[in-house]
């Protein structure tokens, strides 16, 4: 769907189809996660809760569930939940920046090196902690970005290739580079769309559209309905 005289694809029809395509990821569940993240207290208070008797007892109750899941799962859950809680708390309470810089680099690397955390999950942690600064990325986002870059290369004069997900065994530095590539690409796409279509897309809006546009069957359904 491309309007004459406009360079970038109009993503609005795809965004509007998102609730039908992904009811489990609609705005209600999304807001619930944002509200839960917002309730996380300061670093010191979380550390105090985790070290308390009640905190330790709660973690002890959860640990058997984690171990059972990991016994057969190919996508393991982190066995040390308290460390993960601390990391997510620090990410939430740390000031965001553009492209994961400064102190956020160490936080990113610590989380990406944790068992069970690949870039899609880490990007979700960063996004829900700071929705306006960091996007969520996954395989569907990658396919959408690749298609958009191929069809509209003039919109990305300083980006030679669409962003890609790193290999699972890649190092933390390479995974961070891949995420920064996504952030750069999606910021350019978001700004171009807002300028050309008078929209006010944020990363959540863009994610809705790309999650539909990146799946052939969903994209075709939207385009046939137009």
FIKEMAR-194904 format. One record per residue: residue number from 0; residue in three letters; y, x, z of N, C-alpha, C in turn. Coordinates in nm, 4 decimals, m for minus. Example, Ala and Ser with C-alpha at 12.3 -4.5 7.8 and 13.67 -1.06 7.14 Angstrom:
<pts>
PT,0,Ala,m0.5690,1.3190,0.7800,m0.4500,1.2300,0.7800,m0.3300,1.3200,0.7800
PT,1,Ser,m0.2250,1.2850,0.7080,m0.1060,1.3670,0.7140,0.0030,1.2900,0.7870
</pts>
This chain:
<pts>
PT,0,Unk,m0.1172,0.0866,0.0000,0.0000,0.0000,0.0000,0.1226,0.0906,0.0000
PT,1,Unk,0.1912,0.0982,m0.1130,0.3056,0.1885,m0.1256,0.4185,0.1155,m0.1963
PT,2,Unk,0.5298,0.1076,m0.1321,0.6446,0.0374,m0.1887,0.7204,0.1302,m0.2823
PT,3,Unk,0.7566,0.0776,m0.4007,0.8299,0.1589,m0.4978,0.9590,0.2116,m0.4341
PT,4,Unk,0.9801,0.3413,m0.4545,1.0992,0.4026,m0.3988,1.0781,0.4590,m0.2587
PT,5,Unk,0.9637,0.4288,m0.2000,0.9321,0.4825,m0.0688,0.8247,0.5893,m0.0852
PT,6,Unk,0.8345,0.6958,m0.0075,0.7423,0.8073,m0.0244,0.6183,0.7946,0.0630
PT,7,Unk,0.6376,0.7555,0.1868,0.5248,0.7528,0.2788,0.4641,0.6133,0.2795
PT,8,Unk,0.3361,0.6051,0.3098,0.2666,0.4771,0.3105,0.3217,0.3860,0.4208
PT,9,Unk,0.3285,0.2579,0.3920,0.3689,0.1598,0.4917,0.2483,0.1286,0.5811
PT,10,Unk,0.2536,0.1722,0.7033,0.1403,0.1585,0.7948,0.1399,0.0276,0.8726
PT,11,Unk,0.2429,m0.0519,0.8562,0.2564,m0.1733,0.9364,0.1378,m0.2699,0.9213
PT,12,Unk,0.0874,m0.2965,0.7997,m0.0275,m0.3872,0.7893,m0.1515,m0.3363,0.8618
PT,13,Unk,m0.1695,m0.2048,0.8644,m0.2849,m0.1470,0.9326,m0.2685,m0.1572,1.0839
PT,14,Unk,m0.1479,m0.1321,1.1306,m0.1215,m0.1459,1.2747,m0.1449,m0.2896,1.3207
PT,15,Unk,m0.1023,m0.3848,1.2397,m0.1179,m0.5252,1.2779,m0.2648,m0.5684,1.2821
PT,16,Unk,m0.3498,m0.4986,1.2086,m0.4924,m0.5329,1.2054,m0.5691,m0.4705,1.3222
PT,17,Unk,m0.5061,m0.3818,1.3938,m0.5747,m0.3079,1.5006,m0.6382,m0.3983,1.6066
PT,18,Unk,m0.5688,m0.5001,1.6600,m0.6314,m0.5821,1.7657,m0.7603,m0.6505,1.7212
PT,19,Unk,m0.7673,m0.6899,1.5952,m0.8897,m0.7510,1.5448,m1.0011,m0.6491,1.5262
PT,20,Unk,m0.9628,m0.5303,1.4846,m1.0623,m0.4264,1.4577,m1.1154,m0.3624,1.5856
PT,21,Unk,m1.0316,m0.3516,1.6859,m1.0694,m0.2819,1.8098,m1.0267,m0.3629,1.9320
PT,22,Unk,m1.0916,m0.4754,1.9589,m1.0499,m0.5578,2.0739,m1.0621,m0.4863,2.2077
PT,23,Unk,m1.1570,m0.3925,2.2185,m1.1746,m0.3205,2.3451,m1.0662,m0.2165,2.3701
PT,24,Unk,m0.9876,m0.1872,2.2665,m0.8813,m0.0876,2.2797,m0.7433,m0.1512,2.2633
PT,25,Unk,m0.7367,m0.2801,2.2827,m0.6108,m0.3532,2.2653,m0.5105,m0.3164,2.3743
PT,26,Unk,m0.3950,m0.3802,2.3697,m0.2858,m0.3408,2.4581,m0.3173,m0.3625,2.6056
PT,27,Unk,m0.3975,m0.4645,2.6368,m0.4321,m0.4888,2.7772,m0.5027,m0.3710,2.8415
PT,28,Unk,m0.6185,m0.3280,2.7873,m0.6869,m0.2098,2.8429,m0.6010,m0.0840,2.8393
PT,29,Unk,m0.5218,m0.0697,2.7333,m0.4344,0.0475,2.7220,m0.3342,0.0509,2.8374
PT,30,Unk,m0.2702,m0.0624,2.8633,m0.1727,m0.0689,2.9739,m0.2408,m0.0465,3.1086
PT,31,Unk,m0.3640,m0.0925,3.1228,m0.4360,m0.0725,3.2494,m0.4522,0.0763,3.2802
PT,32,Unk,m0.4852,0.1533,3.1781,m0.5002,0.2977,3.1994,m0.3653,0.3605,3.2349
PT,33,Unk,m0.2604,0.3213,3.1644,m0.1273,0.3742,3.1966,m0.0896,0.3441,3.3410
PT,34,Unk,m0.1201,0.2232,3.3861,m0.0872,0.1843,3.5232,m0.1682,0.2649,3.6243
PT,35,Unk,m0.2945,0.2899,3.5940,m0.3782,0.3687,3.6845,m0.3282,0.5123,3.6933
PT,36,Unk,m0.2918,0.5697,3.5788,m0.2380,0.7061,3.5786,m0.1079,0.7115,3.6574
PT,37,Unk,m0.0257,0.6088,3.6428,0.1031,0.6051,3.7114,0.0856,0.6018,3.8630
PT,38,Unk,m0.0275,0.5502,3.9100,m0.0533,0.5415,4.0534,m0.0971,0.6742,4.1151
PT,39,Unk,m0.1305,0.7725,4.0323,m0.1729,0.9019,4.0858,m0.0571,0.9653,4.1619
PT,40,Unk,m0.0786,1.0030,4.2870,0.0324,1.0598,4.3663,0.0593,1.2057,4.3322
PT,41,Unk,0.1435,1.2679,4.4126,0.1791,1.4074,4.3918,0.0589,1.4984,4.4171
PT,42,Unk,0.0694,1.6216,4.3659,m0.0421,1.7164,4.3745,m0.0916,1.7347,4.5172
PT,43,Unk,0.0015,1.7540,4.6103,m0.0365,1.7829,4.7480,m0.1124,1.6661,4.8109
PT,44,Unk,m0.0689,1.5448,4.7810,m0.1343,1.4268,4.8378,m0.2750,1.4103,4.7822
PT,45,Unk,m0.2930,1.4374,4.6535,m0.4265,1.4288,4.5942,m0.5194,1.5321,4.6565
PT,46,Unk,m0.4696,1.6542,4.6752,m0.5515,1.7591,4.7379,m0.5927,1.7183,4.8785
PT,47,Unk,m0.5021,1.6560,4.9509,m0.5328,1.6105,5.0873,m0.6387,1.5003,5.0861
PT,48,Unk,m0.6275,1.4080,4.9915,m0.7255,1.2997,4.9815,m0.8636,1.3554,4.9499
PT,49,Unk,m0.8701,1.4486,4.8544,m0.9994,1.5032,4.8125,m1.0665,1.5845,4.9226
PT,50,Unk,m0.9873,1.6506,5.0051,m1.0443,1.7345,5.1113,m1.0782,1.6554,5.2374
PT,51,Unk,m1.0352,1.5306,5.2438,m1.0632,1.4486,5.3616,m1.2093,1.4065,5.3645
PT,52,Unk,m1.2540,1.3603,5.4796,m1.3930,1.3166,5.4941,m1.4230,1.1991,5.4010
PT,53,Unk,m1.3317,1.1054,5.3932,m1.3526,0.9905,5.3046,m1.3609,1.0345,5.1585
PT,54,Unk,m1.2754,1.1279,5.1211,m1.2777,1.1773,4.9834,m1.4080,1.2465,4.9504
PT,55,Unk,m1.4551,1.3297,5.0430,m1.5811,1.4003,5.0210,m1.6989,1.3041,5.0163
PT,56,Unk,m1.6973,1.2035,5.1006,m1.8057,1.1044,5.1007,m1.8085,1.0241,4.9707
PT,57,Unk,m1.6919,0.9920,4.9203,m1.6855,0.9184,4.7941,m1.7396,1.0019,4.6793
PT,58,Unk,m1.7009,1.1285,4.6741,m1.7514,1.2174,4.5693,m1.9029,1.2345,4.5799
PT,59,Unk,m1.9539,1.2387,4.7012,m2.0986,1.2518,4.7211,m2.1735,1.1302,4.6680
PT,60,Unk,m2.1122,1.0127,4.6770,m2.1750,0.8920,4.6244,m2.1764,0.8910,4.4713
PT,61,Unk,m2.0731,0.9495,4.4106,m2.0610,0.9499,4.2648,m2.1490,1.0568,4.2013
PT,62,Unk,m2.1711,1.1679,4.2701,m2.2425,1.2820,4.2132,m2.3809,1.2466,4.1587
PT,63,Unk,m2.4649,1.1681,4.2282,m2.5959,1.1347,4.1699,m2.5847,1.0624,4.0360
PT,64,Unk,m2.4837,0.9761,4.0211,m2.4645,0.9052,3.8948,m2.4318,1.0049,3.7836
PT,65,Unk,m2.3455,1.1021,3.8147,m2.3098,1.2046,3.7170,m2.4327,1.2850,3.6769
PT,66,Unk,m2.5123,1.3243,3.7730,m2.6298,1.4075,3.7449,m2.7336,1.3317,3.6636
PT,67,Unk,m2.7516,1.2023,3.6937,m2.8459,1.1216,3.6165,m2.7990,1.1067,3.4726
PT,68,Unk,m2.6710,1.0799,3.4554,m2.6166,1.0668,3.3197,m2.6340,1.1965,3.2424
PT,69,Unk,m2.6053,1.3086,3.3044,m2.6128,1.4372,3.2363,m2.7554,1.4812,3.2085
PT,70,Unk,m2.8516,1.4236,3.2799,m2.9920,1.4642,3.2637,m3.0404,1.4347,3.1219
PT,71,Unk,m2.9900,1.3274,3.0616,m3.0325,1.2892,2.9272,m2.9181,1.2853,2.8252
PT,72,Unk,m2.7965,1.2967,2.8723,m2.6822,1.2792,2.7824,m2.6519,1.4074,2.7057
PT,73,Unk,m2.6196,1.3915,2.5767,m2.5746,1.5051,2.4973,m2.4254,1.5318,2.5164
PT,74,Unk,m2.3559,1.4360,2.5763,m2.2143,1.4541,2.6085,m2.2027,1.4548,2.7607
PT,75,Unk,m2.2086,1.5714,2.8225,m2.2148,1.5778,2.9683,m2.0868,1.5331,3.0359
PT,76,Unk,m2.1029,1.4868,3.1579,m1.9909,1.4491,3.2435,m1.9642,1.5661,3.3370
PT,77,Unk,m1.8400,1.5959,3.3699,m1.8125,1.7116,3.4559,m1.8759,1.6936,3.5936
PT,78,Unk,m1.9584,1.7877,3.6378,m2.0240,1.7741,3.7679,m1.9288,1.7877,3.8862
PT,79,Unk,m1.8213,1.8647,3.8674,m1.7245,1.8828,3.9759,m1.6045,1.7915,3.9502
PT,80,Unk,m1.6168,1.6676,3.9952,m1.5136,1.5692,3.9677,m1.3817,1.6008,4.0381
PT,81,Unk,m1.3904,1.6616,4.1551,m1.2669,1.6904,4.2286,m1.1786,1.7872,4.1509
PT,82,Unk,m1.2393,1.8857,4.0833,m1.1602,1.9788,4.0032,m1.0914,1.9062,3.8880
PT,83,Unk,m1.1630,1.8134,3.8256,m1.1058,1.7381,3.7141,m0.9915,1.6492,3.7627
PT,84,Unk,m1.0095,1.5859,3.8780,m0.9041,1.5017,3.9341,m0.7785,1.5848,3.9596
PT,85,Unk,m0.7969,1.7045,4.0117,m0.6828,1.7927,4.0376,m0.6126,1.8290,3.9074
PT,86,Unk,m0.6903,1.8619,3.8032,m0.6304,1.8998,3.6755,m0.5525,1.7842,3.6137
PT,87,Unk,m0.6109,1.6648,3.6149,m0.5422,1.5489,3.5580,m0.4158,1.5175,3.6383
PT,88,Unk,m0.4234,1.5336,3.7695,m0.3051,1.5130,3.8545,m0.1942,1.6094,3.8171
PT,89,Unk,m0.2295,1.7354,3.7959,m0.1292,1.8356,3.7610,m0.0677,1.8072,3.6240
PT,90,Unk,m0.1496,1.7633,3.5288,m0.0968,1.7294,3.3960,m0.0006,1.6119,3.4061
PT,91,Unk,m0.0394,1.5099,3.4836,0.0456,1.3920,3.4987,0.1780,1.4273,3.5664
PT,92,Unk,0.1741,1.5160,3.6637,0.2946,1.5477,3.7409,0.3772,1.6610,3.6806
PT,93,Unk,0.3260,1.7257,3.5763,0.3996,1.8341,3.5114,0.4863,1.7765,3.4007
PT,94,Unk,0.6074,1.8310,3.3868,0.6974,1.7823,3.2826,0.6381,1.8062,3.1441
PT,95,Unk,0.6433,1.7063,3.0551,0.5931,1.7256,2.9188,0.6868,1.8117,2.8365
PT,96,Unk,0.6375,1.8578,2.7223,0.7191,1.9367,2.6316,0.6750,1.9063,2.4892
PT,97,Unk,0.7301,1.9771,2.3947,0.6940,1.9576,2.2546,0.5877,2.0598,2.2162
PT,98,Unk,0.4683,2.0119,2.1839,0.3649,2.1011,2.1333,0.2833,2.1746,2.2372
PT,99,Unk,0.2824,2.1291,2.3609,0.2053,2.1930,2.4701,0.2471,2.3388,2.4846
PT,100,Unk,0.3550,2.3598,2.5534,0.4096,2.4937,2.5730,0.4160,2.5248,2.7229
PT,101,Unk,0.4573,2.6462,2.7534,0.4867,2.6900,2.8900,0.3719,2.6594,2.9857
PT,102,Unk,0.4014,2.5945,3.0981,0.2984,2.5700,3.1987,0.1891,2.4760,3.1536
PT,103,Unk,0.2168,2.3951,3.0516,0.1154,2.3028,3.0025,0.0024,2.3736,2.9288
PT,104,Unk,0.0252,2.4953,2.8836,m0.0796,2.5714,2.8147,m0.1962,2.5970,2.9098
PT,105,Unk,m0.1668,2.6446,3.0300,m0.2724,2.6733,3.1268,m0.3478,2.5459,3.1648
PT,106,Unk,m0.2756,2.4358,3.1798,m0.3401,2.3087,3.2138,m0.4317,2.2628,3.1011
PT,107,Unk,m0.3847,2.2759,2.9770,m0.4671,2.2402,2.8616,m0.5939,2.3250,2.8585
PT,108,Unk,m0.5785,2.4554,2.8740,m0.6934,2.5456,2.8641,m0.7936,2.5213,2.9764
PT,109,Unk,m0.7456,2.4929,3.0954,m0.8378,2.4643,3.2061,m0.9199,2.3397,3.1769
PT,110,Unk,m0.8553,2.2349,3.1265,m0.9268,2.1101,3.1018,m1.0196,2.1214,2.9822
PT,111,Unk,m0.9767,2.1879,2.8755,m1.0590,2.1990,2.7556,m1.1809,2.2867,2.7815
PT,112,Unk,m1.1736,2.3743,2.8817,m1.2879,2.4591,2.9179,m1.3810,2.3930,3.0187
PT,113,Unk,m1.3515,2.2690,3.0563,m1.4332,2.1966,3.1527,m1.5473,2.1246,3.0815
PT,114,Unk,m1.6640,2.1255,3.1419,m1.7807,2.0594,3.0838,m1.7493,1.9143,3.0492
PT,115,Unk,m1.7826,1.8757,2.9245,m1.7646,1.7376,2.8823,m1.6298,1.7055,2.8215
PT,116,Unk,m1.5407,1.8045,2.8123,m1.4063,1.7790,2.7592,m1.3849,1.8527,2.6275
PT,117,Unk,m1.3808,1.7755,2.5187,m1.3405,1.8284,2.3894,m1.1998,1.7769,2.3589
PT,118,Unk,m1.1457,1.8161,2.2452,m1.0058,1.7853,2.2152,m0.9737,1.6357,2.2182
PT,119,Unk,m1.0586,1.5461,2.1638,m1.0235,1.4039,2.1717,m1.0000,1.3547,2.3146
PT,120,Unk,m1.0871,1.3945,2.4071,m1.0721,1.3504,2.5459,m0.9516,1.4158,2.6120
PT,121,Unk,m0.9332,1.5442,2.5879,m0.8180,1.6144,2.6457,m0.6878,1.5550,2.5915
PT,122,Unk,m0.6854,1.5247,2.4624,m0.5636,1.4649,2.4056,m0.5357,1.3291,2.4688
PT,123,Unk,m0.6422,1.2549,2.5033,m0.6228,1.1251,2.5689,m0.5639,1.1431,2.7082
PT,124,Unk,m0.6087,1.2451,2.7807,m0.5535,1.2731,2.9134,m0.4047,1.3052,2.9020
PT,125,Unk,m0.3695,1.3911,2.8079,m0.2287,1.4262,2.7896,m0.1473,1.3050,2.7451
PT,126,Unk,m0.2054,1.2242,2.6571,m0.1313,1.1074,2.6085,m0.1045,1.0065,2.7193
PT,127,Unk,m0.2065,0.9701,2.7951,m0.1862,0.8697,2.8995,m0.0985,0.9227,3.0124
PT,128,Unk,m0.0929,1.0540,3.0274,m0.0028,1.1127,3.1269,0.1417,1.1125,3.0776
PT,129,Unk,0.1586,1.1322,2.9449,0.2930,1.1400,2.8863,0.2878,1.0786,2.7461
PT,130,Unk,0.2893,0.9459,2.7354,0.2646,0.8773,2.6078,0.3620,0.9125,2.4960
PT,131,Unk,0.4859,0.9440,2.5305,0.5849,0.9715,2.4272,0.5824,1.1151,2.3770
PT,132,Unk,0.5078,1.2000,2.4453,0.5071,1.3420,2.4089,0.3804,1.3859,2.3365
PT,133,Unk,0.2681,1.3213,2.3673,0.1400,1.3694,2.3162,0.0586,1.2562,2.2536
PT,134,Unk,0.0020,1.2785,2.1344,m0.0821,1.1769,2.0707,m0.2296,1.1940,2.1072
PT,135,Unk,m0.3055,1.0860,2.0871,m0.4513,1.0919,2.0953,m0.5050,1.1244,1.9564
PT,136,Unk,m0.5998,1.2167,1.9481,m0.6577,1.2537,1.8183,m0.8095,1.2466,1.8259
PT,137,Unk,m0.8707,1.2113,1.7129,m1.0163,1.2064,1.7046,m1.0562,1.2138,1.5577
PT,138,Unk,m1.1838,1.1855,1.5288,m1.2324,1.1970,1.3913,m1.1639,1.0976,1.2983
PT,139,Unk,m1.1392,0.9771,1.3476,m1.0756,0.8764,1.2629,m0.9312,0.9161,1.2327
PT,140,Unk,m0.8614,0.9641,1.3340,m0.7250,1.0134,1.3126,m0.7243,1.1249,1.2096
PT,141,Unk,m0.8221,1.2131,1.2185,m0.8311,1.3250,1.1255,m0.8477,1.2764,0.9822
PT,142,Unk,m0.9387,1.1797,0.9612,m0.9592,1.1270,0.8260,m0.8318,1.0606,0.7729
PT,143,Unk,m0.7618,0.9876,0.8594,m0.6379,0.9219,0.8172,m0.5323,1.0252,0.7784
PT,144,Unk,m0.5171,1.1283,0.8592,m0.4184,1.2326,0.8306,m0.4503,1.3026,0.6986
PT,145,Unk,m0.5780,1.3300,0.6755,m0.6193,1.3973,0.5519,m0.5838,1.3117,0.4304
PT,146,Unk,m0.6122,1.1832,0.4382,m0.5834,1.0930,0.3260,m0.4326,1.0823,0.3019
PT,147,Unk,m0.3563,1.0699,0.4084,m0.2109,1.0578,0.3945,m0.1514,1.1862,0.3373
PT,148,Unk,m0.1982,1.3014,0.3831,m0.1461,1.4284,0.3317,m0.1801,1.4453,0.1843
PT,149,Unk,m0.2995,1.4042,0.1450,m0.3390,1.4156,0.0043,m0.2543,1.3241,m0.0851
PT,150,Unk,m0.2249,1.2050,m0.0366,m0.1521,1.1066,m0.1172,m0.0008,1.1216,m0.1108
PT,151,Unk,0.0491,1.1854,m0.0065,0.1944,1.1969,0.0127,0.2326,1.3392,0.0547
PT,152,Unk,0.1945,1.4395,m0.0226,0.2226,1.5789,0.0187,0.3716,1.6101,0.0292
PT,153,Unk,0.4546,1.5401,m0.0480,0.5982,1.5685,m0.0457,0.6627,1.5376,0.0892
PT,154,Unk,0.5964,1.4527,0.1685,0.6500,1.4194,0.3003,0.6260,1.5318,0.4015
PT,155,Unk,0.5427,1.6289,0.3638,0.5057,1.7357,0.4576,0.5290,1.8715,0.3905
PT,156,Unk,0.6543,1.9024,0.3548,0.6815,2.0250,0.2790,0.6479,2.1533,0.3550
PT,157,Unk,0.6494,2.1464,0.4862,0.6213,2.2666,0.5660,0.4809,2.2674,0.6249
PT,158,Unk,0.3981,2.1717,0.5819,0.2610,2.1631,0.6322,0.1666,2.1721,0.5133
PT,159,Unk,0.0927,2.2817,0.5048,0.0085,2.3074,0.3878,m0.1193,2.2248,0.3857
PT,160,Unk,m0.1676,2.1865,0.5035,m0.2937,2.1125,0.5114,m0.2873,2.0148,0.6279
PT,161,Unk,m0.3647,1.9081,0.6154,m0.3726,1.8111,0.7249,m0.4417,1.8737,0.8450
PT,162,Unk,m0.4102,1.8292,0.9658,m0.4746,1.8839,1.0852,m0.6228,1.8483,1.0907
PT,163,Unk,m0.6993,1.9333,1.1547,m0.8434,1.9109,1.1682,m0.8864,1.9353,1.3121
PT,164,Unk,m0.9974,1.8718,1.3500,m1.0533,1.8959,1.4826,m1.1242,2.0311,1.4850
PT,165,Unk,m1.1200,2.1007,1.5969,m1.1883,2.2301,1.6059,m1.3382,2.2123,1.6257
PT,166,Unk,m1.4127,2.3168,1.5971,m1.5559,2.3167,1.6264,m1.5760,2.3086,1.7772
PT,167,Unk,m1.6854,2.2491,1.8182,m1.7104,2.2284,1.9603,m1.7124,2.3583,2.0378
PT,168,Unk,m1.7645,2.4648,1.9770,m1.7776,2.5930,2.0467,m1.6568,2.6841,2.0261
PT,169,Unk,m1.5535,2.6355,1.9628,m1.4328,2.7170,1.9427,m1.3675,2.7485,2.0772
PT,170,Unk,m1.2880,2.8535,2.0786,m1.2201,2.8923,2.2003,m1.1024,2.8022,2.2330
PT,171,Unk,m1.0552,2.8110,2.3557,m0.9459,2.7255,2.4012,m0.8182,2.7478,2.3201
PT,172,Unk,m0.7909,2.8718,2.2829,m0.6691,2.9017,2.2076,m0.6711,2.8325,2.0710
PT,173,Unk,m0.7868,2.8353,2.0049,m0.7972,2.7695,1.8741,m0.7855,2.6177,1.8881
PT,174,Unk,m0.8458,2.5621,1.9925,m0.8363,2.4171,2.0149,m0.6921,2.3759,2.0415
PT,175,Unk,m0.6190,2.4595,2.1133,m0.4775,2.4311,2.1374,m0.3987,2.4374,2.0071
PT,176,Unk,m0.4284,2.5349,1.9231,m0.3618,2.5447,1.7931,m0.3884,2.4189,1.7095
PT,177,Unk,m0.5134,2.3712,1.7119,m0.5469,2.2491,1.6374,m0.4681,2.1295,1.6899
PT,178,Unk,m0.4555,2.1197,1.8214,m0.3813,2.0068,1.8781,m0.2334,2.0156,1.8423
PT,179,Unk,m0.1785,2.1344,1.8459,m0.0387,2.1511,1.8061,m0.0180,2.1117,1.6602
PT,180,Unk,m0.1168,2.1409,1.5749,m0.1066,2.1003,1.4347,m0.1027,1.9480,1.4225
PT,181,Unk,m0.1838,1.8793,1.5024,m0.1805,1.7334,1.5022,m0.0440,1.6826,1.5480
PT,182,Unk,0.0074,1.7407,1.6548,0.1364,1.6966,1.7092,0.2463,1.7130,1.6042
PT,183,Unk,0.2475,1.8271,1.5369,0.3490,1.8515,1.4337,0.3354,1.7502,1.3199
PT,184,Unk,0.2135,1.7319,1.2708,0.1910,1.6416,1.1579,0.2288,1.4979,1.1943
PT,185,Unk,0.1841,1.4528,1.3091,0.2083,1.3134,1.3481,0.3551,1.2883,1.3794
PT,186,Unk,0.4245,1.3876,1.4297,0.5681,1.3716,1.4508,0.6420,1.3564,1.3180
PT,187,Unk,0.6039,1.4361,1.2184,0.6656,1.4242,1.0863,0.6365,1.2872,1.0267
PT,188,Unk,0.5106,1.2440,1.0363,0.4727,1.1132,0.9824,0.5474,1.0009,1.0539
PT,189,Unk,0.5534,1.0087,1.1850,0.6222,0.9052,1.2640,0.7699,0.8972,1.2271
PT,190,Unk,0.8357,1.0105,1.2175,0.9781,1.0114,1.1844,1.0024,0.9591,1.0430
PT,191,Unk,0.9166,0.9984,0.9491,0.9328,0.9523,0.8110,0.9152,0.8014,0.8019
PT,192,Unk,0.8142,0.7503,0.8703,0.7890,0.6060,0.8673,0.9050,0.5295,0.9301
PT,193,Unk,0.9540,0.5768,1.0417,1.0656,0.5087,1.1084,1.1916,0.5103,1.0218
PT,194,Unk,1.2144,0.6207,0.9536,1.3340,0.6315,0.8693,1.3241,0.5441,0.7449
PT,195,Unk,1.2063,0.5402,0.6845,1.1921,0.4713,0.5570,1.1667,0.3216,0.5708
PT,196,Unk,1.1089,0.2809,0.6840,1.0743,0.1397,0.7013,1.1489,0.0745,0.8183
PT,197,Unk,1.2449,0.1468,0.8753,1.3247,0.0944,0.9862,1.2351,0.0445,1.1003
PT,198,Unk,1.1270,0.1171,1.1254,1.0392,0.0865,1.2384,1.0795,0.1735,1.3570
PT,199,Unk,1.0153,0.1497,1.4673,1.0414,0.2278,1.5882,0.9081,0.2754,1.6457
PT,200,Unk,0.8259,0.3323,1.5583,0.6930,0.3750,1.5987,0.6984,0.4836,1.7058
PT,201,Unk,0.6100,0.4693,1.8041,0.5787,0.5786,1.8955,0.4354,0.6222,1.8645
PT,202,Unk,0.3805,0.7129,1.9446,0.2457,0.7611,1.9163,0.1405,0.6509,1.9315
PT,203,Unk,0.1621,0.5558,2.0190,0.0694,0.4442,2.0336,0.0671,0.3590,1.9072
PT,204,Unk,0.1825,0.3264,1.8537,0.1895,0.2487,1.7299,0.1217,0.3228,1.6150
PT,205,Unk,0.1494,0.4512,1.6067,0.0903,0.5315,1.5004,m0.0610,0.5369,1.5140
PT,206,Unk,m0.1095,0.5498,1.6358,m0.2535,0.5549,1.6604,m0.3210,0.4260,1.6163
PT,207,Unk,m0.2588,0.3114,1.6453,m0.3149,0.1835,1.6021,m0.3325,0.1809,1.4501
PT,208,Unk,m0.2290,0.2213,1.3798,m0.2345,0.2174,1.2338,m0.3387,0.3133,1.1788
PT,209,Unk,m0.3431,0.4333,1.2321,m0.4347,0.5341,1.1799,m0.5796,0.5021,1.2123
PT,210,Unk,m0.6037,0.4350,1.3244,m0.7403,0.3971,1.3598,m0.7962,0.2939,1.2621
PT,211,Unk,m0.7122,0.2198,1.1969,m0.7553,0.1268,1.0923,m0.7562,0.1973,0.9567
PT,212,Unk,m0.6501,0.2687,0.9273,m0.6367,0.3356,0.7978,m0.7447,0.4415,0.7773
PT,213,Unk,m0.7931,0.5017,0.8842,m0.8913,0.6091,0.8734,m1.0348,0.5635,0.8568
PT,214,Unk,m1.0586,0.4337,0.8584,m1.1937,0.3787,0.8383,m1.1935,0.3028,0.7059
PT,215,Unk,m1.2746,0.3466,0.6109,m1.2701,0.2907,0.4760,m1.2818,0.1385,0.4745
PT,216,Unk,m1.3800,0.0854,0.5472,m1.4032,m0.0592,0.5440,m1.2839,m0.1359,0.6001
PT,217,Unk,m1.2241,m0.0852,0.7076,m1.1083,m0.1520,0.7666,m0.9865,m0.1406,0.6761
PT,218,Unk,m0.9662,m0.0227,0.6194,m0.8524,m0.0046,0.5303,m0.8629,m0.0955,0.4084
PT,219,Unk,m0.9812,m0.1038,0.3519,m1.0007,m0.1882,0.2340,m0.9833,m0.3354,0.2658
PT,220,Unk,m1.0261,m0.3757,0.3850,m1.0086,m0.5149,0.4246,m0.8605,m0.5507,0.4323
PT,221,Unk,m0.7809,m0.4611,0.4859,m0.6359,m0.4845,0.4943,m0.5757,m0.4899,0.3544
PT,222,Unk,m0.6140,m0.3971,0.2713,m0.5540,m0.3891,0.1381,m0.5951,m0.5064,0.0503
PT,223,Unk,m0.7168,m0.5561,0.0670,m0.7592,m0.6740,m0.0093,m0.6896,m0.8000,0.0374
PT,224,Unk,m0.6466,m0.8007,0.1634,m0.5776,m0.9182,0.2169,m0.4319,m0.9240,0.1762
PT,225,Unk,m0.3791,m0.8099,0.1324,m0.2364,m0.8052,0.0958,m0.2118,m0.8732,m0.0389
</pts>
